[in-house]
Amino acid sequence: MTTSLSVETLAAAATEPITSAGNTQLGIAVLAGIAVIVLLITRLKLHAFLALTLGSLALGVFAGAPLAKTVSSFTGGLGSTVAGVGVLIALGAILGKLLADSGGADQIVDTILARAKGRAMPWAMVLIASVIGLPLFFEVGIVLLIPVVLLVAKRGNYSLMRIGIPALAGLSVMHGLIPPHPGPLVAIDALHANLGLTLALGVLVAVPTVVIAGPVFSRYAARWVDIPAPEHMVPQRPSEELERRPGFGATVFTVLLPVALMLMKALVDIVVNDPANGVQRVTDVAGSPLIALLAAVLVGMFTLGRAAGFTRARLSVTVEKSLAPIAGILLIVGAGGGFKATLIDVGVGQMIMDLSENWAIPTLLLAWLIAVAIRLATGSATVATISAAGLVAPLAAGMPSPETALLVLAIGAGSLFFSHVNDAGFWLVKEYFGMTVGQTLKTWSVMETIISVVGLGFVLLLSLVL
Protein backbone atom coordinates (compact mmCIF):
# COMPACT_ATOMS: atom_id res chain seq x y z
CA MET A 1 0.00 0.00 0.00
CA THR A 2 1.89 3.08 -1.23
CA THR A 3 0.92 6.67 -1.54
CA SER A 4 0.97 6.51 -5.31
CA LEU A 5 -1.99 4.11 -5.23
CA SER A 6 -4.20 6.78 -3.71
CA VAL A 7 -3.62 9.61 -6.15
CA GLU A 8 -6.63 8.89 -8.34
CA THR A 9 -9.02 8.54 -5.42
CA LEU A 10 -7.66 11.72 -3.84
CA ALA A 11 -8.44 13.78 -6.91
CA ALA A 12 -12.15 13.30 -6.45
CA ALA A 13 -11.99 14.43 -2.83
CA ALA A 14 -9.95 17.58 -3.44
CA THR A 15 -11.59 20.87 -2.54
CA GLU A 16 -10.92 24.39 -3.72
CA PRO A 17 -8.03 25.72 -1.59
CA ILE A 18 -8.24 29.13 0.13
CA THR A 19 -4.91 30.15 -1.39
CA SER A 20 -3.28 29.98 -4.82
CA ALA A 21 0.19 29.24 -3.47
CA GLY A 22 2.37 26.77 -5.32
CA ASN A 23 3.66 23.52 -3.90
CA THR A 24 6.98 25.02 -2.83
CA GLN A 25 5.32 27.81 -0.88
CA LEU A 26 2.85 25.37 0.64
CA GLY A 27 5.68 23.07 1.69
CA ILE A 28 7.46 25.96 3.37
CA ALA A 29 4.19 27.01 5.00
CA VAL A 30 3.61 23.53 6.44
CA LEU A 31 7.14 23.38 7.85
CA ALA A 32 6.80 26.89 9.23
CA GLY A 33 3.45 26.12 10.87
CA ILE A 34 4.81 22.98 12.51
CA ALA A 35 8.00 24.81 13.52
CA VAL A 36 5.95 27.51 15.23
CA ILE A 37 4.02 24.89 17.19
CA VAL A 38 7.21 23.06 18.15
CA LEU A 39 9.08 26.19 19.25
CA LEU A 40 6.15 27.55 21.23
CA ILE A 41 5.71 24.27 23.11
CA THR A 42 9.37 23.32 23.62
CA ARG A 43 11.10 26.69 23.99
CA LEU A 44 8.47 29.06 25.33
CA LYS A 45 6.55 26.35 27.23
CA LEU A 46 3.29 27.67 25.82
CA HIS A 47 0.16 25.58 26.31
CA ALA A 48 -0.43 23.24 23.37
CA PHE A 49 -3.86 24.81 22.71
CA LEU A 50 -2.35 28.26 22.19
CA ALA A 51 0.59 26.84 20.25
CA LEU A 52 -1.71 24.97 17.85
CA THR A 53 -3.87 28.06 17.39
CA LEU A 54 -0.90 30.30 16.60
CA GLY A 55 0.66 27.61 14.43
CA SER A 56 -2.53 27.37 12.37
CA LEU A 57 -2.57 31.14 11.84
CA ALA A 58 1.13 31.08 10.89
CA LEU A 59 0.44 28.29 8.41
CA GLY A 60 -2.23 30.40 6.71
CA VAL A 61 -0.01 33.49 6.63
CA PHE A 62 2.97 31.66 5.11
CA ALA A 63 0.64 30.00 2.58
CA GLY A 64 -0.66 33.40 1.51
CA ALA A 65 -4.25 32.70 2.55
CA PRO A 66 -6.53 35.58 3.66
CA LEU A 67 -6.51 35.82 7.43
CA ALA A 68 -10.31 35.74 7.63
CA LYS A 69 -10.45 32.47 5.69
CA THR A 70 -7.65 31.00 7.80
CA VAL A 71 -9.56 31.85 10.97
CA SER A 72 -12.71 30.36 9.49
CA SER A 73 -10.91 27.14 8.58
CA PHE A 74 -9.39 26.83 12.03
CA THR A 75 -12.59 27.49 13.96
CA GLY A 76 -14.57 25.20 11.68
CA GLY A 77 -12.09 22.38 12.19
CA LEU A 78 -12.03 22.97 15.94
CA GLY A 79 -15.81 22.83 16.15
CA SER A 80 -16.19 19.69 14.06
CA THR A 81 -13.46 17.88 15.99
CA VAL A 82 -14.93 18.68 19.39
CA ALA A 83 -18.35 17.69 18.09
CA GLY A 84 -16.93 14.37 16.95
CA VAL A 85 -14.92 13.37 20.02
CA GLY A 86 -15.67 15.85 22.81
CA VAL A 87 -18.62 13.96 24.26
CA LEU A 88 -16.69 10.69 24.11
CA ILE A 89 -13.78 12.19 26.02
CA ALA A 90 -16.18 13.53 28.65
CA LEU A 91 -17.88 10.14 29.09
CA GLY A 92 -14.51 8.43 29.37
CA ALA A 93 -13.49 10.87 32.09
CA ILE A 94 -16.69 10.19 34.06
CA LEU A 95 -16.17 6.43 33.84
CA GLY A 96 -12.56 6.76 34.95
CA LYS A 97 -13.53 8.91 37.94
CA LEU A 98 -16.21 6.43 38.99
CA LEU A 99 -13.66 3.64 38.75
CA ALA A 100 -11.15 5.46 40.94
CA ASP A 101 -13.47 6.99 43.56
CA SER A 102 -15.56 3.86 44.15
CA GLY A 103 -12.56 1.69 44.89
CA GLY A 104 -13.18 -0.38 41.77
CA ALA A 105 -9.62 0.18 40.57
CA ASP A 106 -8.26 -0.98 43.94
CA GLN A 107 -10.51 -4.02 43.75
CA ILE A 108 -9.05 -5.02 40.39
CA VAL A 109 -5.52 -4.48 41.64
CA ASP A 110 -5.94 -6.34 44.93
CA THR A 111 -7.72 -9.30 43.34
CA ILE A 112 -5.12 -9.89 40.65
CA LEU A 113 -2.14 -9.36 42.94
CA ALA A 114 -3.55 -11.86 45.42
CA ARG A 115 -3.36 -14.48 42.67
CA ALA A 116 -0.01 -13.54 41.12
CA LYS A 117 3.30 -14.65 42.60
CA GLY A 118 6.93 -14.61 41.52
CA ARG A 119 7.47 -14.68 37.78
CA ALA A 120 3.78 -14.11 37.13
CA MET A 121 3.88 -10.65 38.73
CA PRO A 122 5.11 -8.71 35.62
CA TRP A 123 2.30 -10.31 33.60
CA ALA A 124 -0.18 -9.39 36.31
CA MET A 125 1.00 -5.76 36.15
CA VAL A 126 0.47 -5.72 32.38
CA LEU A 127 -3.05 -7.04 32.87
CA ILE A 128 -3.85 -4.51 35.60
CA ALA A 129 -2.53 -1.57 33.58
CA SER A 130 -4.27 -2.66 30.40
CA VAL A 131 -7.65 -3.15 32.06
CA ILE A 132 -7.50 0.04 34.09
CA GLY A 133 -5.97 1.94 31.17
CA LEU A 134 -8.96 1.26 28.91
CA PRO A 135 -11.20 4.06 30.24
CA LEU A 136 -8.54 6.25 31.90
CA PHE A 137 -6.42 9.02 30.40
CA PHE A 138 -2.70 8.27 30.40
CA GLU A 139 -1.78 10.78 33.10
CA VAL A 140 -4.60 9.56 35.35
CA GLY A 141 -3.49 5.97 34.82
CA ILE A 142 0.10 6.81 35.78
CA VAL A 143 -0.94 8.59 38.95
CA LEU A 144 -3.23 5.69 39.85
CA LEU A 145 -0.89 2.81 39.03
CA ILE A 146 2.62 3.97 39.98
CA PRO A 147 1.85 4.04 43.72
CA VAL A 148 0.61 0.45 43.33
CA VAL A 149 3.81 -0.47 41.50
CA LEU A 150 5.91 1.02 44.30
CA LEU A 151 3.91 -0.83 46.96
CA VAL A 152 4.20 -4.17 45.15
CA ALA A 153 7.95 -3.71 44.59
CA LYS A 154 8.53 -2.72 48.21
CA ARG A 155 6.37 -5.30 49.98
CA GLY A 156 7.18 -8.16 47.64
CA ASN A 157 10.89 -7.31 47.33
CA TYR A 158 10.64 -7.18 43.53
CA SER A 159 12.87 -5.23 41.16
CA LEU A 160 11.26 -1.86 40.56
CA MET A 161 11.87 -2.00 36.82
CA ARG A 162 10.65 -5.60 36.60
CA ILE A 163 7.28 -4.50 37.97
CA GLY A 164 7.11 -0.92 36.71
CA ILE A 165 7.97 -1.34 33.03
CA PRO A 166 5.12 -3.83 32.31
CA ALA A 167 2.61 -1.50 33.99
CA LEU A 168 3.85 1.51 32.04
CA ALA A 169 3.82 -0.47 28.79
CA GLY A 170 0.21 -1.50 29.34
CA LEU A 171 -0.85 2.09 29.94
CA SER A 172 1.13 3.49 27.01
CA VAL A 173 -0.13 0.97 24.47
CA MET A 174 -3.74 1.60 25.50
CA HIS A 175 -3.14 5.35 25.20
CA GLY A 176 -1.61 5.23 21.74
CA LEU A 177 -3.54 2.48 19.97
CA ILE A 178 -6.91 1.80 21.57
CA PRO A 179 -9.98 4.06 21.42
CA PRO A 180 -11.70 5.67 23.33
CA HIS A 181 -8.43 7.42 24.18
CA PRO A 182 -8.28 10.94 22.67
CA GLY A 183 -5.41 10.36 20.22
CA PRO A 184 -6.87 7.32 18.43
CA LEU A 185 -10.34 8.90 18.46
CA VAL A 186 -9.08 12.06 16.76
CA ALA A 187 -7.19 10.06 14.14
CA ILE A 188 -10.25 7.91 13.49
CA ASP A 189 -12.36 11.04 13.07
CA ALA A 190 -9.81 12.78 10.84
CA LEU A 191 -9.28 9.79 8.54
CA HIS A 192 -12.96 8.69 8.60
CA ALA A 193 -11.91 5.25 9.79
CA ASN A 194 -14.28 2.63 11.11
CA LEU A 195 -14.01 2.79 14.90
CA GLY A 196 -15.00 -0.81 15.59
CA LEU A 197 -12.60 -2.20 13.01
CA THR A 198 -9.80 0.06 14.26
CA LEU A 199 -10.46 -1.13 17.80
CA ALA A 200 -10.37 -4.79 16.76
CA LEU A 201 -7.13 -4.40 14.77
CA GLY A 202 -5.72 -2.24 17.56
CA VAL A 203 -6.20 -5.08 20.03
CA LEU A 204 -4.43 -7.47 17.65
CA VAL A 205 -1.46 -5.10 17.46
CA ALA A 206 -1.53 -4.13 21.14
CA VAL A 207 -1.34 -7.63 22.67
CA PRO A 208 2.02 -8.77 21.21
CA THR A 209 3.41 -5.23 21.42
CA VAL A 210 2.74 -4.88 25.13
CA VAL A 211 4.19 -8.36 25.78
CA ILE A 212 7.48 -7.46 24.07
CA ALA A 213 7.76 -3.94 25.51
CA GLY A 214 6.51 -4.97 28.96
CA PRO A 215 7.45 -8.31 30.57
CA VAL A 216 10.15 -9.17 28.00
CA PHE A 217 11.94 -5.81 27.98
CA SER A 218 11.59 -5.42 31.76
CA ARG A 219 14.14 -8.22 32.21
CA TYR A 220 16.80 -6.10 30.54
CA ALA A 221 15.63 -2.83 32.09
CA ALA A 222 15.98 -4.37 35.55
CA ARG A 223 19.63 -5.23 34.76
CA TRP A 224 20.41 -1.78 33.35
CA VAL A 225 18.79 0.12 36.20
CA ASP A 226 18.71 -1.84 39.45
CA ILE A 227 17.21 0.53 42.02
CA PRO A 228 14.88 0.03 44.97
CA ALA A 229 11.53 1.78 45.32
CA PRO A 230 12.27 5.23 46.80
CA GLU A 231 11.15 5.26 50.43
CA HIS A 232 9.72 8.77 50.30
CA MET A 233 7.52 7.91 47.32
CA VAL A 234 6.08 4.61 48.56
CA PRO A 235 2.53 5.48 49.63
CA GLN A 236 1.23 4.65 53.05
CA ARG A 237 -2.25 3.33 52.48
CA PRO A 238 -4.77 5.08 54.71
CA SER A 239 -7.50 3.21 56.52
CA GLU A 240 -10.41 2.27 54.26
CA GLU A 241 -12.73 5.24 53.89
CA LEU A 242 -15.47 3.38 52.06
CA GLU A 243 -17.75 0.97 53.86
CA ARG A 244 -17.65 -1.40 50.90
CA ARG A 245 -16.21 -1.67 47.41
CA PRO A 246 -17.70 -2.94 44.16
CA GLY A 247 -17.07 -6.57 43.32
CA PHE A 248 -14.26 -7.63 41.01
CA GLY A 249 -16.55 -9.18 38.40
CA ALA A 250 -18.89 -6.19 38.30
CA THR A 251 -15.96 -3.78 38.01
CA VAL A 252 -14.31 -5.65 35.13
CA PHE A 253 -17.69 -5.99 33.39
CA THR A 254 -18.24 -2.22 33.59
CA VAL A 255 -14.77 -1.36 32.31
CA LEU A 256 -14.97 -3.78 29.38
CA LEU A 257 -18.60 -3.02 28.45
CA PRO A 258 -17.89 -0.21 25.92
CA VAL A 259 -15.10 -2.22 24.31
CA ALA A 260 -17.35 -5.28 24.05
CA LEU A 261 -20.18 -3.27 22.46
CA MET A 262 -17.86 -1.69 19.89
CA LEU A 263 -16.25 -5.02 19.04
CA MET A 264 -19.70 -6.62 18.70
CA LYS A 265 -20.68 -3.94 16.19
CA ALA A 266 -17.51 -4.54 14.18
CA LEU A 267 -18.05 -8.30 14.09
CA VAL A 268 -21.72 -8.03 13.07
CA ASP A 269 -20.83 -5.52 10.35
CA ILE A 270 -18.30 -7.99 8.95
CA VAL A 271 -20.40 -11.15 9.26
CA VAL A 272 -23.85 -9.78 8.36
CA ASN A 273 -22.84 -6.87 6.12
CA ASP A 274 -26.45 -5.83 5.48
CA PRO A 275 -27.50 -2.34 6.69
CA ALA A 276 -31.16 -3.36 6.42
CA ASN A 277 -30.71 -6.34 8.74
CA GLY A 278 -32.43 -5.83 12.10
CA VAL A 279 -29.57 -7.28 14.15
CA GLN A 280 -27.02 -5.08 12.41
CA ARG A 281 -29.16 -1.99 12.92
CA VAL A 282 -29.33 -2.72 16.65
CA THR A 283 -25.60 -3.34 16.98
CA ASP A 284 -24.83 -0.25 14.89
CA VAL A 285 -26.62 1.83 17.51
CA ALA A 286 -25.43 -0.07 20.59
CA GLY A 287 -21.86 -0.23 19.31
CA SER A 288 -21.55 3.42 18.40
CA PRO A 289 -18.94 5.00 20.70
CA LEU A 290 -21.41 7.49 22.17
CA ILE A 291 -23.97 4.85 23.15
CA ALA A 292 -21.33 2.33 24.27
CA LEU A 293 -19.61 4.78 26.61
CA LEU A 294 -22.90 6.24 27.82
CA ALA A 295 -24.12 2.75 28.65
CA ALA A 296 -20.92 2.03 30.60
CA VAL A 297 -21.29 5.28 32.57
CA LEU A 298 -24.92 4.56 33.43
CA VAL A 299 -24.13 0.98 34.38
CA GLY A 300 -21.11 2.16 36.35
CA MET A 301 -23.25 4.43 38.50
CA PHE A 302 -24.87 1.28 39.86
CA THR A 303 -22.11 -1.35 39.64
CA LEU A 304 -19.42 1.04 40.91
CA GLY A 305 -21.01 4.06 42.59
CA ARG A 306 -24.04 2.58 44.32
CA ALA A 307 -22.12 -0.61 45.09
CA ALA A 308 -19.63 1.54 47.03
CA GLY A 309 -22.46 3.18 48.95
CA PHE A 310 -22.53 6.45 46.99
CA THR A 311 -25.65 8.53 47.44
CA ARG A 312 -27.18 10.40 44.52
CA ALA A 313 -25.50 13.55 45.75
CA ARG A 314 -22.10 11.82 45.90
CA LEU A 315 -22.54 10.47 42.38
CA SER A 316 -23.35 13.98 41.18
CA VAL A 317 -20.20 15.35 42.79
CA THR A 318 -18.09 12.58 41.25
CA VAL A 319 -19.42 13.34 37.77
CA GLU A 320 -18.87 17.07 38.26
CA LYS A 321 -15.28 16.64 39.43
CA SER A 322 -14.48 14.34 36.50
CA LEU A 323 -15.29 16.97 33.89
CA ALA A 324 -13.16 19.90 35.06
CA PRO A 325 -9.73 18.30 34.41
CA ILE A 326 -10.54 17.46 30.77
CA ALA A 327 -11.03 21.07 29.67
CA GLY A 328 -7.40 21.33 28.59
CA ILE A 329 -7.54 18.03 26.73
CA LEU A 330 -10.66 19.08 24.83
CA LEU A 331 -9.05 22.39 23.86
CA ILE A 332 -5.85 20.69 22.65
CA VAL A 333 -7.80 18.10 20.68
CA GLY A 334 -10.05 20.80 19.19
CA ALA A 335 -7.13 23.03 18.24
CA GLY A 336 -5.45 20.04 16.64
CA GLY A 337 -8.55 19.56 14.54
CA GLY A 338 -8.40 23.23 13.61
CA PHE A 339 -4.78 22.85 12.52
CA LYS A 340 -5.73 19.79 10.46
CA ALA A 341 -8.57 21.70 8.77
CA THR A 342 -6.26 24.60 7.97
CA LEU A 343 -3.73 22.22 6.44
CA ILE A 344 -6.38 20.79 4.16
CA ASP A 345 -8.02 24.11 3.26
CA VAL A 346 -4.78 25.82 2.18
CA GLY A 347 -4.30 23.03 -0.35
CA VAL A 348 -1.89 20.65 1.34
CA GLY A 349 -4.04 17.74 0.15
CA GLN A 350 -3.55 18.71 -3.49
CA MET A 351 0.16 19.28 -2.84
CA ILE A 352 0.47 15.76 -1.42
CA MET A 353 -1.38 14.39 -4.44
CA ASP A 354 0.98 16.17 -6.82
CA LEU A 355 4.10 15.03 -5.00
CA SER A 356 2.90 11.50 -4.32
CA GLU A 357 2.72 10.53 -7.99
CA ASN A 358 6.37 9.49 -7.89
CA TRP A 359 6.63 8.44 -4.24
CA ALA A 360 7.50 4.87 -3.41
CA ILE A 361 7.21 5.27 0.39
CA PRO A 362 4.47 3.07 1.84
CA THR A 363 1.67 5.18 3.25
CA LEU A 364 1.80 3.41 6.61
CA LEU A 365 5.52 4.12 6.97
CA LEU A 366 5.04 7.75 5.89
CA ALA A 367 2.32 8.28 8.51
CA TRP A 368 4.50 6.69 11.18
CA LEU A 369 7.52 8.84 10.30
CA ILE A 370 5.49 12.06 10.40
CA ALA A 371 4.09 11.16 13.83
CA VAL A 372 7.60 10.24 15.06
CA ALA A 373 9.04 13.58 13.96
CA ILE A 374 6.30 15.60 15.66
CA ARG A 375 6.48 13.43 18.80
CA LEU A 376 10.24 13.97 19.08
CA ALA A 377 9.86 17.69 18.58
CA THR A 378 6.88 18.43 20.83
CA GLY A 379 6.92 15.59 23.36
CA SER A 380 3.16 15.20 23.07
CA ALA A 381 1.66 11.98 21.75
CA THR A 382 -1.70 13.72 21.29
CA VAL A 383 -0.21 16.62 19.30
CA ALA A 384 1.77 14.14 17.19
CA THR A 385 -1.35 12.08 16.47
CA ILE A 386 -3.65 14.94 15.53
CA SER A 387 -1.00 16.73 13.45
CA ALA A 388 0.06 13.60 11.59
CA ALA A 389 -3.57 12.67 10.97
CA GLY A 390 -4.14 16.09 9.45
CA LEU A 391 -1.14 15.77 7.17
CA VAL A 392 -1.98 12.29 5.83
CA ALA A 393 -5.78 12.67 5.82
CA PRO A 394 -5.88 13.32 2.03
CA LEU A 395 -4.14 9.99 1.45
CA ALA A 396 -6.90 8.12 3.28
CA ALA A 397 -9.60 9.23 0.86
CA GLY A 398 -11.02 6.21 -0.93
CA MET A 399 -8.98 3.68 1.03
CA PRO A 400 -10.72 0.44 2.06
CA SER A 401 -11.74 0.38 5.74
CA PRO A 402 -9.00 -2.05 6.86
CA GLU A 403 -6.26 0.10 5.31
CA THR A 404 -7.66 3.26 6.90
CA ALA A 405 -7.79 1.54 10.29
CA LEU A 406 -4.16 0.44 9.92
CA LEU A 407 -3.23 4.01 8.99
CA VAL A 408 -4.71 5.18 12.29
CA LEU A 409 -2.67 2.55 14.15
CA ALA A 410 0.54 3.50 12.33
CA ILE A 411 0.06 7.11 13.42
CA GLY A 412 -0.67 5.98 16.97
CA ALA A 413 2.47 3.87 17.07
CA GLY A 414 4.58 6.74 15.77
CA SER A 415 3.17 9.11 18.37
CA LEU A 416 4.73 7.02 21.17
CA PHE A 417 8.31 7.06 19.85
CA PHE A 418 11.13 7.91 22.33
CA SER A 419 9.63 10.01 25.11
CA HIS A 420 12.29 12.37 26.45
CA VAL A 421 12.73 15.59 28.42
CA ASN A 422 9.99 17.54 26.63
CA ASP A 423 7.32 15.00 27.64
CA ALA A 424 5.44 15.38 30.93
CA GLY A 425 5.20 11.60 31.22
CA PHE A 426 9.01 11.40 31.25
CA TRP A 427 9.21 13.55 34.35
CA LEU A 428 6.33 11.79 36.08
CA VAL A 429 8.08 8.44 35.73
CA LYS A 430 11.46 9.89 36.71
CA GLU A 431 10.19 11.49 39.91
CA TYR A 432 7.95 8.62 41.03
CA PHE A 433 10.67 6.03 40.50
CA GLY A 434 13.47 8.21 41.87
CA MET A 435 15.64 7.83 38.77
CA THR A 436 18.17 10.13 37.13
CA VAL A 437 17.57 11.52 33.65
CA GLY A 438 19.99 8.94 32.23
CA GLN A 439 18.25 6.05 33.98
CA THR A 440 14.87 7.25 32.76
CA LEU A 441 16.16 7.41 29.19
CA LYS A 442 17.50 3.84 29.42
CA THR A 443 14.21 2.45 30.72
CA TRP A 444 11.09 4.52 30.04
CA SER A 445 12.34 6.13 26.81
CA VAL A 446 13.61 2.85 25.37
CA MET A 447 10.34 1.15 26.32
CA GLU A 448 8.34 3.80 24.44
CA THR A 449 10.56 3.35 21.38
CA ILE A 450 10.09 -0.43 21.47
CA ILE A 451 6.30 0.06 21.58
CA SER A 452 6.48 2.40 18.59
CA VAL A 453 8.72 0.23 16.42
CA VAL A 454 7.15 -3.11 17.32
CA GLY A 455 3.67 -1.63 16.89
CA LEU A 456 4.58 -0.45 13.39
CA GLY A 457 5.99 -3.87 12.61
CA PHE A 458 2.75 -5.63 13.47
CA VAL A 459 0.73 -3.00 11.56
CA LEU A 460 2.85 -3.69 8.48
CA LEU A 461 2.39 -7.45 8.91
CA LEU A 462 -1.40 -7.00 9.09
CA SER A 463 -1.29 -4.87 5.94
CA LEU A 464 0.09 -7.89 4.05
CA VAL A 465 -2.97 -10.02 4.82
CA LEU A 466 -5.80 -7.45 4.85
JOFENPE-V254504 format. One record per run of one state. SS is the DSSP state (~ for helix, > for strand, _ for the rest). FROM is the first residue (numbers start at 1). LEN is the number of residues. If there is no record, write none. Layout:
BEGIN
SS/FROM/LEN, SS/FROM/LEN
END
This chain:
BEGIN
_/1/1, >/2/1, ~/3/11, _/14/9, ~/23/20, _/43/5, ~/48/15, _/63/4, ~/67/35, _/102/2, ~/104/12, _/116/2, ~/118/16, _/134/4, ~/138/19, _/157/3, ~/160/18, _/178/4, ~/182/10, _/192/3, ~/195/30, _/225/23, ~/248/24, _/272/6, ~/278/9, _/287/2, ~/289/20, _/309/3, ~/312/13, _/325/2, ~/327/19, _/346/2, ~/348/9, _/357/5, >/362/1, ~/363/16, _/379/2, ~/381/16, _/397/4, ~/401/14, _/415/9, ~/424/10, _/434/3, ~/437/29, _/466/1
END
